[in-house]
Amino acid sequence: MGSLQAVKAVQVLFKKMSELCEKIGITISIVYGVSVFLIVFSGVLLRTGFTLQAHLGLNIVRPFPWSEELARWLLVGLAMLSASVGFKRKEHIGIELVVDLFPPVLKRAVAIITDITVLIFMAICLYSSYIVALQAANQTGDVIPYSMLWVKMNIPLGFAFMIIHALSHMISQFFPEESE
């Protein structure tokens, strides 16, 4: 009975960690998405105004030189963190489609094998992207003089969140709750 309680405690822990990672991913994705919209929209308005000013012989407002670079940087984080949220919600159509091809008797086994395979792949991606991010610490943007480390750390962060979601899902596959 003690080991079953320990398993349930681990299951609850990973479920809470997964939910927290989902909330963090959603919050950061919203901030990144709104920021990208505002940066790109203001850049378009300022470029349009700049073009109009040039035709009128004025030189009042100039577009932000950093807008495109910052938008690209934020899109990297938006993609990775949104992917982790989609993974948690099982919105990756390819994985679910493959599992659904099997008969009900084999579905659970195929789902577990798929989860393990995906987990191994994500662990490799997490490690590789972390190494690449660290190697980029001395690089700066073309226009924005900040380290590319902060841009590239969004990638291992997204993979770390996906690994937590995958572990939470795998634990619930091996030890389903009574209500399921």
N, CA, C and O of each residue as an XYZ file, in Angstrom:
720
protein
N       0.825     -1.202      0.000
C       0.000      0.000      0.000
C       0.864      1.259      0.000
O       0.483      2.271     -0.588
N       2.017      1.204      0.650
C       2.907      2.350      0.716
C       3.463      2.735     -0.638
O       3.572      3.919     -0.957
N       3.820      1.728     -1.445
C       4.365      2.034     -2.771
C       3.289      2.598     -3.686
O       3.579      3.432     -4.543
N       2.046      2.150     -3.510
C       0.942      2.689     -4.312
C       0.701      4.158     -3.968
O       0.415      4.970     -4.847
N       0.820      4.487     -2.690
C       0.667      5.882     -2.273
C       1.800      6.742     -2.827
O       1.581      7.894     -3.202
N       2.995      6.189     -2.877
C       4.131      6.927     -3.443
C       3.916      7.186     -4.928
O       4.198      8.277     -5.423
N       3.415      6.178     -5.634
C       3.126      6.338     -7.066
C       2.061      7.408     -7.265
O       2.185      8.252     -8.153
N       1.021      7.377     -6.447
C      -0.044      8.385     -6.553
C       0.500      9.780     -6.247
O       0.104     10.757     -6.881
N       1.409      9.868     -5.273
C       2.005     11.167     -4.942
C       2.829     11.693     -6.113
O       2.776     12.882     -6.428
N       3.589     10.808     -6.757
C       4.371     11.207     -7.932
C       3.439     11.613     -9.066
O       3.697     12.581     -9.780
N       2.354     10.862     -9.221
C       1.376     11.173    -10.271
C       0.769     12.556    -10.048
O       0.653     13.343    -10.987
N       0.388     12.850     -8.822
C      -0.186     14.159     -8.496
C       0.855     15.258     -8.705
O       0.535     16.325     -9.229
N       2.092     15.001     -8.300
C       3.167     15.981     -8.469
C       3.367     16.320     -9.945
O       3.420     17.493    -10.313
N       3.480     15.290    -10.792
C       3.700     15.545    -12.212
C       2.484     16.195    -12.866
O       2.626     17.008    -13.780
N       1.296     15.838    -12.399
C       0.090     16.469    -12.948
C       0.086     17.964    -12.617
O      -0.231     18.791    -13.472
N       0.438     18.306    -11.378
C       0.485     19.720    -10.978
C       1.595     20.467    -11.709
O       1.415     21.612    -12.121
N       2.756     19.806    -11.869
C       3.852     20.436    -12.614
C       3.440     20.676    -14.063
O       3.741     21.725    -14.634
N       2.754     19.709    -14.652
C       2.298     19.839    -16.032
C       1.299     20.987    -16.170
O       1.363     21.771    -17.117
N       0.381     21.074    -15.217
C      -0.596     22.169    -15.252
C       0.087     23.526    -15.077
O      -0.288     24.499    -15.731
N       1.084     23.591    -14.198
C       1.827     24.840    -14.003
C       2.588     25.221    -15.275
O       2.572     26.380    -15.688
N       3.248     24.247    -15.889
C       3.972     24.514    -17.146
C       3.012     24.985    -18.234
O       3.348     25.861    -19.031
N       1.815     24.399    -18.263
C       0.820     24.829    -19.249
C       0.429     26.289    -19.008
O       0.360     27.077    -19.951
N       0.176     26.646    -17.755
C      -0.198     28.031    -17.440
C       0.926     29.004    -17.778
O       0.680     30.077    -18.328
N       2.154     28.630    -17.448
C       3.301     29.483    -17.777
C       3.429     29.617    -19.287
O       3.632     30.715    -19.804
N       3.308     28.492    -19.996
C       3.398     28.508    -21.459
C       2.331     29.383    -22.093
O       2.615     30.141    -23.020
N       1.106     29.281    -21.596
C       0.011     30.104    -22.125
C       0.278     31.578    -21.850
O       0.135     32.413    -22.743
N       0.666     31.900    -20.621
C       0.901     33.297    -20.248
C       2.011     33.918    -21.092
O       1.847     35.007    -21.643
N       3.139     33.220    -21.189
C       4.250     33.761    -21.976
C       3.873     33.843    -23.451
O       4.239     34.801    -24.132
N       3.142     32.845    -23.951
C       2.716     32.868    -25.359
C       1.806     34.055    -25.646
O       1.916     34.686    -26.697
N       0.916     34.356    -24.721
C       0.032     35.516    -24.904
C       0.857     36.801    -24.931
O       0.656     37.659    -25.791
N       1.786     36.925    -23.982
C       2.642     38.123    -23.948
C       3.444     38.235    -25.239
O       3.512     39.308    -25.838
N       4.051     37.131    -25.669
C       4.832     37.138    -26.910
C       3.947     37.457    -28.112
O       4.316     38.269    -28.960
N       2.782     36.819    -28.185
C       1.889     37.036    -29.331
C       1.408     38.471    -29.431
O       1.429     39.065    -30.509
N       0.973     39.032    -28.303
C       0.520     40.429    -28.297
C       1.687     41.354    -28.631
O       1.524     42.322    -29.374
N       2.857     41.056    -28.086
C       4.038     41.881    -28.375
C       4.396     41.847    -29.853
O       4.685     42.884    -30.449
N       4.377     40.655    -30.447
C       4.678     40.539    -31.880
C       3.679     41.356    -32.685
O       4.059     42.085    -33.601
N       2.401     41.233    -32.342
C       1.381     41.997    -33.063
C       1.647     43.494    -32.953
O       1.655     44.200    -33.962
N       1.865     43.980    -31.734
C       2.073     45.418    -31.538
C       3.345     45.911    -32.224
O       3.356     46.991    -32.814
N       4.407     45.127    -32.147
C       5.674     45.524    -32.772
C       5.533     45.584    -34.286
O       5.937     46.560    -34.918
N       4.956     44.535    -34.862
C       4.815     44.494    -36.325
C       3.828     45.555    -36.797
O       4.076     46.233    -37.794
N       2.712     45.702    -36.090
C       1.704     46.694    -36.483
C       2.269     48.109    -36.401
O       2.072     48.914    -37.311
N       2.977     48.413    -35.301
C       3.565     49.755    -35.190
C       4.646     49.957    -36.243
O       4.799     51.058    -36.772
N       5.394     48.904    -36.550
C       6.405     49.011    -37.603
C       5.795     49.327    -38.953
O       6.322     50.141    -39.711
N       4.671     48.673    -39.250
C       3.981     48.943    -40.522
C       3.464     50.376    -40.542
O       3.625     51.083    -41.537
N       2.846     50.803    -39.447
C       2.331     52.177    -39.391
C       3.456     53.202    -39.530
O       3.327     54.184    -40.260
N       4.546     52.963    -38.829
C       5.657     53.916    -38.893
C       6.319     53.919    -40.270
O       6.723     54.974    -40.760
N       6.432     52.752    -40.894
C       7.002     52.711    -42.246
C       6.095     53.421    -43.238
O       6.562     54.139    -44.123
N       4.789     53.212    -43.081
C       3.835     53.896    -43.954
C       3.917     55.400    -43.737
O       3.927     56.175    -44.693
N       3.975     55.808    -42.465
C       4.116     57.229    -42.160
C       5.429     57.792    -42.654
O       5.482     58.924    -43.134
N       6.487     57.013    -42.543
C       7.797     57.451    -43.018
C       7.776     57.644    -44.532
O       8.322     58.617    -45.052
N       7.139     56.707    -45.232
C       7.033     56.821    -46.693
C       6.229     58.059    -47.067
O       6.596     58.792    -47.984
N       5.128     58.287    -46.350
C       4.299     59.466    -46.611
C       5.090     60.740    -46.319
O       5.009     61.708    -47.075
N       5.851     60.743    -45.231
C       6.670     61.908    -44.900
C       7.716     62.173    -45.973
O       7.984     63.323    -46.323
N       8.301     61.105    -46.491
C       9.326     61.258    -47.530
C       8.737     61.929    -48.761
O       9.393     62.753    -49.398
N       7.498     61.577    -49.097
C       6.843     62.197    -50.253
C       6.527     63.670    -49.995
O       6.489     64.483    -50.919
N       6.300     63.998    -48.721
C       5.982     65.383    -48.370
C       7.228     66.196    -48.020
O       7.140     67.400    -47.783
N       8.376     65.542    -47.989
C       9.620     66.244    -47.675
C       9.826     66.462    -46.187
O      10.591     67.344    -45.797
N       9.163     65.682    -45.349
C       9.296     65.802    -43.893
C      10.196     64.694    -43.353
O      10.474     63.716    -44.047
N      10.644     64.853    -42.125
C      11.464     63.828    -41.482
C      11.164     63.839    -39.987
O      12.021     64.189    -39.176
N       9.941     63.455    -39.630
C       9.504     63.542    -38.238
C       9.601     62.187    -37.529
O      10.250     62.071    -36.489
N       8.960     61.176    -38.090
C       8.879     59.859    -37.460
C       9.627     58.837    -38.305
O       9.469     58.778    -39.525
N      10.441     58.039    -37.634
C      11.169     56.961    -38.327
C      10.711     55.616    -37.754
O      10.351     55.521    -36.581
N      10.728     54.593    -38.587
C      10.377     53.261    -38.061
C      11.446     52.764    -37.089
O      12.609     53.160    -37.167
N      11.030     51.888    -36.172
C      11.979     51.310    -35.218
C      12.920     50.371    -35.968
O      12.452     49.482    -36.679
N      14.218     50.544    -35.828
C      15.141     49.665    -36.559
C      15.173     48.240    -36.003
O      15.602     47.316    -36.694
N      14.728     48.060    -34.773
C      14.805     46.768    -34.107
C      13.524     45.956    -34.190
O      13.486     44.825    -33.705
N      12.467     46.504    -34.796
C      11.159     45.852    -34.730
C      11.144     44.463    -35.371
O      10.582     43.528    -34.801
N      11.747     44.322    -36.528
C      11.721     43.020    -37.206
C      12.519     41.974    -36.440
O      12.094     40.825    -36.320
N      13.670     42.372    -35.926
C      14.502     41.420    -35.192
C      13.818     40.959    -33.907
O      13.812     39.768    -33.598
N      13.245     41.893    -33.163
C      12.563     41.523    -31.928
C      11.350     40.642    -32.217
O      11.093     39.686    -31.484
N      10.610     40.949    -33.264
C       9.461     40.120    -33.631
C       9.911     38.691    -33.961
O       9.258     37.729    -33.558
N      11.012     38.552    -34.683
C      11.543     37.205    -34.997
C      11.927     36.471    -33.721
O      11.631     35.286    -33.567
N      12.577     37.167    -32.816
C      12.995     36.543    -31.561
C      11.783     36.054    -30.770
O      11.779     34.941    -30.244
N      10.766     36.893    -30.696
C       9.574     36.519    -29.937
C       8.819     35.370    -30.596
O       8.208     34.552    -29.908
N       8.858     35.306    -31.915
C       8.174     34.220    -32.620
C       8.798     32.861    -32.309
O       8.098     31.848    -32.294
N      10.097     32.830    -32.063
C      10.760     31.574    -31.682
C      10.158     31.064    -30.370
O       9.763     29.903    -30.264
N      10.098     31.942    -29.387
C       9.520     31.566    -28.098
C       8.050     31.233    -28.202
O       7.579     30.282    -27.579
N       7.318     32.013    -28.989
C       5.889     31.762    -29.184
C       5.665     30.375    -29.764
O       4.780     29.648    -29.313
N       6.453     30.004    -30.753
C       6.302     28.692    -31.385
C       6.588     27.563    -30.397
O       5.814     26.609    -30.309
N       7.674     27.659    -29.665
C       8.058     26.565    -28.768
C       7.118     26.434    -27.574
O       6.730     25.324    -27.208
N       6.754     27.549    -26.972
C       5.894     27.468    -25.797
C       4.463     27.101    -26.174
O       3.786     26.392    -25.429
N       4.005     27.575    -27.315
C       2.679     27.181    -27.794
C       2.663     25.700    -28.169
O       1.662     25.015    -27.960
N       3.771     25.210    -28.721
C       3.871     23.778    -29.045
C       3.777     22.936    -27.774
O       3.171     21.864    -27.782
N       4.372     23.415    -26.688
C       4.293     22.652    -25.436
C       2.855     22.612    -24.911
O       2.416     21.594    -24.376
N       2.131     23.711    -25.063
C       0.726     23.735    -24.645
C      -0.093     22.786    -25.522
O      -0.921     22.028    -25.018
N       0.140     22.831    -26.824
C      -0.557     21.919    -27.733
C      -0.242     20.467    -27.430
O      -1.120     19.609    -27.520
N       1.000     20.184    -27.074
C       1.388     18.818    -26.721
C       0.656     18.360    -25.467
O       0.162     17.234    -25.410
N       0.584     19.229    -24.465
C      -0.129     18.882    -23.225
C      -1.583     18.553    -23.503
O      -2.140     17.626    -22.915
N      -2.192     19.305    -24.389
C      -3.617     19.125    -24.696
C      -3.862     18.038    -25.742
O      -4.993     17.841    -26.186
N      -2.807     17.342    -26.128
C      -2.880     16.268    -27.124
C      -3.447     16.771    -28.443
O      -4.268     16.109    -29.078
N      -2.998     17.942    -28.837
C      -3.464     18.534    -30.087
C      -2.479     18.308    -31.228
O      -2.545     18.978    -32.259
N      -1.563     17.354    -31.033
C      -0.635     16.994    -32.105
C      -1.300     15.889    -32.907
O      -1.264     14.720    -32.522
N      -1.890     16.255    -33.992
C      -2.729     15.346    -34.762
C      -1.976     14.116    -35.246
O      -2.561     13.035    -35.316
N      -0.709     14.244    -35.579
C       0.063     13.122    -36.117
C       0.187     11.974    -35.139
O       0.011     10.817    -35.519
N       0.488     12.270    -33.888
C       0.672     11.230    -32.881
C      -0.654     10.547    -32.582
O      -0.723      9.318    -32.558
N      -1.689     11.311    -32.358
C      -2.995     10.736    -32.044
C      -3.542      9.924    -33.213
O      -4.190      8.897    -33.012
N      -3.284     10.380    -34.420
C      -3.760      9.680    -35.613
C      -3.136      8.295    -35.716
O      -3.826      7.329    -36.042
N      -1.851      8.188    -35.444
C      -1.163      6.892    -35.503
C      -1.712      5.950    -34.436
O      -1.980      4.782    -34.720
N      -1.880      6.443    -33.223
C      -2.384      5.600    -32.131
C      -3.800      5.125    -32.440
O      -4.141      3.977    -32.158
N      -4.620      5.990    -33.012
C      -6.010      5.635    -33.311
C      -6.146      4.606    -34.426
O      -7.225      4.040    -34.599
N      -5.095      4.349    -35.181
C      -5.142      3.349    -36.248
C      -5.194      1.920    -35.707
O      -5.615      1.002    -36.410
N      -4.772      1.738    -34.475
C      -4.692      0.397    -33.905
C      -6.002     -0.001    -33.235
O      -6.767      0.858    -32.797
N      -6.260     -1.315    -33.156
C      -7.476     -1.783    -32.479
C      -7.406     -1.466    -30.982
O      -6.319     -1.292    -30.431
N      -8.565     -1.393    -30.331
C      -8.600     -1.020    -28.908
C      -7.699     -1.876    -28.013
O      -7.166     -1.382    -27.019
N      -7.529     -3.140    -28.357
C      -6.697     -4.026    -27.539
C      -5.242     -3.554    -27.519
O      -4.568     -3.663    -26.495
N      -4.760     -3.035    -28.639
C      -3.364     -2.618    -28.756
C      -3.143     -1.129    -28.489
O      -2.001     -0.695    -28.335
N      -4.212     -0.351    -28.433
C      -4.073      1.112    -28.324
C      -3.229      1.546    -27.130
O      -2.363      2.411    -27.264
N      -3.475      0.955    -25.974
C      -2.747      1.377    -24.773
C      -1.257      1.088    -24.920
O      -0.426      1.930    -24.582
N      -0.916     -0.093    -25.420
C       0.496     -0.451    -25.605
C       1.154      0.461    -26.638
O       2.276      0.927    -26.438
N       0.455      0.712    -27.738
C       1.000      1.595    -28.776
C       1.149      3.014    -28.233
O       2.128      3.695    -28.535
N       0.186      3.458    -27.436
C       0.262      4.799    -26.844
C       1.479      4.913    -25.927
O       2.170      5.932    -25.938
N       1.739      3.885    -25.144
C       2.891      3.910    -24.237
C       4.197      3.891    -25.024
O       5.118      4.647    -24.716
N       4.281      3.030    -26.039
C       5.486      2.977    -26.883
C       5.695      4.318    -27.583
O       6.819      4.814    -27.669
N       4.612      4.896    -28.077
C       4.696      6.207    -28.734
C       5.173      7.270    -27.750
O       6.026      8.093    -28.081
N       4.616      7.248    -26.538
C       5.024      8.219    -25.516
C       6.509      8.088    -25.177
O       7.208      9.092    -25.039
N       6.985      6.855    -25.044
C       8.405      6.638    -24.730
C       9.283      7.134    -25.874
O      10.309      7.775    -25.642
N       8.878      6.835    -27.110
C       9.643      7.283    -28.276
C       9.687      8.806    -28.346
O      10.744      9.394    -28.574
N       8.544      9.432    -28.151
C       8.470     10.896    -28.175
C       9.297     11.487    -27.035
O       9.977     12.496    -27.220
N       9.243     10.869    -25.872
C      10.014     11.349    -24.722
C      11.516     11.287    -25.005
O      12.245     12.226    -24.688
N      11.974     10.200    -25.590
C      13.396     10.078    -25.941
C      13.784     11.156    -26.953
O      14.824     11.801    -26.818
N      12.940     11.344    -27.963
C      13.205     12.371    -28.971
C      13.280     13.758    -28.334
O      14.179     14.540    -28.645
N      12.336     14.060    -27.442
C      12.330     15.372    -26.796
C      13.530     15.561    -25.874
O      14.056     16.668    -25.760
N      13.967     14.490    -25.218
C      15.150     14.589    -24.357
C      16.389     14.913    -25.192
O      17.224     15.721    -24.784
N      16.506     14.285    -26.350
C      17.629     14.583    -27.248
C      17.546     16.033    -27.724
O      18.550     16.744    -27.750
N      16.347     16.461    -28.097
C      16.159     17.851    -28.552
C      16.434     18.847    -27.432
O      17.030     19.898    -27.668
N      16.002     18.523    -26.214
C      16.264     19.399    -25.067
C      17.764     19.556    -24.861
O      18.264     20.674    -24.742
N      18.467     18.458    -24.820
C      19.916     18.499    -24.613
C      20.604     19.281    -25.733
O      21.417     20.168    -25.469
N      20.278     18.952    -26.971
C      20.923     19.603    -28.123
C      20.631     21.097    -28.158
O      21.530     21.904    -28.391
N      19.373     21.464    -27.927
C      19.016     22.885    -27.989
C      19.627     23.662    -26.828
O      19.948     24.842    -26.972
N      19.789     23.016    -25.691
C      20.439     23.669    -24.555
C      21.909     23.951    -24.866
O      22.415     25.032    -24.566
N      22.588     22.978    -25.465
C      23.994     23.159    -25.847
C      24.120     24.295    -26.869
O      25.002     25.146    -26.756
N      23.233     24.300    -27.862
C      23.267     25.354    -28.892
C      23.004     26.720    -28.259
O      23.650     27.705    -28.616
N      22.059     26.780    -27.323
C      21.762     28.054    -26.656
C      22.979     28.556    -25.881
O      23.301     29.743    -25.927
N      23.644     27.663    -25.178
C      24.842     28.071    -24.433
C      25.952     28.542    -25.364
O      26.681     29.481    -25.043
N      26.078     27.896    -26.509
C      27.101     28.302    -27.473
C      26.798     29.674    -28.071
O      27.700     30.357    -28.556
N      25.534     30.073    -28.035
C      25.136     31.362    -28.603
C      25.244     32.502    -27.595
O      24.863     33.633    -27.897
N      25.756     32.219    -26.409
C      25.812     33.236    -25.355
C      26.609     34.469    -25.761
O      26.275     35.578    -25.343
N      27.644     34.301    -26.558
C      28.473     35.439    -26.967
C      27.993     36.105    -28.249
O      28.542     37.127    -28.660
N      26.982     35.542    -28.879
C      26.422     36.163    -30.086
C      25.390     37.199    -29.676
O      24.687     37.037    -28.679
N      25.310     38.257    -30.453
C      24.266     39.259    -30.228
C      23.470     39.424    -31.510
O      23.882     38.979    -32.581
N      22.330     40.069    -31.378
C      21.514     40.330    -32.553
C      22.187     41.327    -33.479
O      23.112     42.037    -33.086
N      21.708     41.367    -34.711
C      22.271     42.313    -35.679
C      21.989     43.755    -35.275
O      22.843     44.627    -35.434
N      20.806     44.001    -34.760
C      20.403     45.359    -34.396
C      20.303     45.511    -32.880
O      20.682     46.543    -32.326
N      19.798     44.487    -32.222
C      19.618     44.531    -30.771
C      20.858     43.915    -30.112
O      21.171     42.751    -30.362
N      21.559     44.676    -29.283
C      22.826     44.180    -28.725
C      22.660     43.292    -27.487
O      23.374     43.481    -26.502
N      21.747     42.342    -27.518
C      21.557     41.413    -26.411
C      21.973     40.021    -26.836
O      21.941     39.674    -28.016
N      22.362     39.241    -25.859
C      22.845     37.886    -26.124
C      21.746     37.023    -26.747
O      20.586     37.078    -26.338
N      22.133     36.234    -27.732
C      21.203     35.300    -28.369
C      20.848     34.148    -27.433
O      19.936     33.372    -27.717
N      21.568     34.038    -26.321
C      21.259     33.009    -25.333
C      19.799     33.096    -24.915
O      19.112     32.079    -24.819
N      19.320     34.332    -24.663
C      17.953     34.512    -24.176
C      16.925     34.146    -25.232
O      15.837     33.675    -24.899
N      17.248     34.352    -26.479
C      16.346     33.975    -27.564
C      16.308     32.455    -27.678
O      15.237     31.849    -27.737
N      17.479     31.857    -27.707
C      17.572     30.415    -27.946
C      17.160     29.583    -26.739
O      16.859     28.400    -26.901
N      17.135     30.147    -25.542
C      16.701     29.387    -24.364
C      15.207     29.088    -24.394
O      14.736     28.233    -23.646
N      14.457     29.780    -25.248
C      13.045     29.451    -25.409
C      12.869     28.038    -25.954
O      11.877     27.374    -25.652
N      13.823     27.580    -26.749
C      13.710     26.257    -27.367
C      13.853     25.147    -26.320
O      12.973     24.290    -26.242
N      14.925     25.121    -25.506
C      14.970     24.081    -24.472
C      13.859     24.235    -23.427
O      13.405     23.243    -22.857
N      13.422     25.465    -23.175
C      12.315     25.656    -22.239
C      11.055     24.969    -22.758
O      10.361     24.283    -22.007
N      10.765     25.155    -24.036
C       9.608     24.487    -24.636
C       9.731     22.975    -24.560
O       8.760     22.287    -24.242
N      10.926     22.449    -24.850
C      11.130     20.998    -24.767
C      11.038     20.506    -23.325
O      10.509     19.421    -23.081
N      11.541     21.279    -22.370
C      11.441     20.887    -20.959
C       9.977     20.795    -20.539
O       9.581     19.849    -19.857
N       9.178     21.772    -20.946
C       7.747     21.723    -20.644
C       7.110     20.491    -21.283
O       6.294     19.818    -20.652
N       7.475     20.189    -22.535
C       6.911     19.021    -23.217
C       7.296     17.728    -22.506
O       6.487     16.804    -22.425
N       8.520     17.652    -21.993
C       8.956     16.452    -21.267
C       8.137     16.281    -19.991
O       7.733     15.168    -19.657
N       7.894     17.368    -19.286
C       7.066     17.290    -18.076
C       5.660     16.828    -18.433
O       5.090     15.987    -17.738
N       5.092     17.372    -19.515
C       3.762     16.935    -19.955
C       3.775     15.455    -20.327
O       2.854     14.716    -19.979
N       4.822     15.024    -21.036
C       4.914     13.625    -21.466
C       5.031     12.691    -20.260
O       4.381     11.647    -20.217
N       5.853     13.063    -19.290
C       5.995     12.227    -18.092
C       4.684     12.146    -17.323
O       4.306     11.078    -16.840
N       3.996     13.266    -17.209
C       2.698     13.279    -16.539
C       1.713     12.358    -17.258
O       0.982     11.595    -16.625
N       1.705     12.439    -18.573
C       0.802     11.598    -19.367
C       1.180     10.124    -19.241
O       0.305      9.269    -19.106
N       2.479      9.823    -19.284
C       2.927      8.430    -19.180
C       2.579      7.828    -17.823
O       2.140      6.681    -17.744
N       2.771      8.591    -16.768
C       2.441      8.089    -15.432
C       0.950      7.792    -15.349
O       0.546      6.788    -14.763
N       0.132      8.665    -15.934
C      -1.315      8.418    -15.907
C      -1.702      7.237    -16.801
O      -2.723      6.594    -16.559
N      -0.890      6.940    -17.841
C      -1.139      5.761    -18.679
C      -0.825      4.474    -17.911
O      -1.581      3.505    -17.978
N       0.294      4.471    -17.182
C       0.694      3.280    -16.430
C      -0.181      3.061    -15.196
O      -0.482      1.925    -14.829
N      -0.580      4.153    -14.570
C      -1.372      4.078    -13.345
C      -2.609      4.956    -13.483
O      -2.657      6.056    -12.930
N      -3.615      4.474    -14.221
C      -4.819      5.293    -14.417
C      -5.533      5.549    -13.085
O      -5.548      4.707    -12.187
N      -6.117      6.735    -12.996
C      -6.870      7.082    -11.792
C      -8.162      6.275    -11.765
O      -8.642      5.828    -12.806
N      -8.723      6.091    -10.571
C      -9.934      5.282    -10.427
C     -11.110      5.855    -11.199
O     -11.964      5.105    -11.672
N     -11.166      7.186    -11.333
C     -12.300      7.833    -12.002
C     -12.241      7.687    -13.514
O     -13.229      7.971    -14.190
N     -11.093      7.245    -14.073
C     -10.949      7.130    -15.526
C     -11.567      5.850    -16.031
O     -11.540      5.584    -17.233
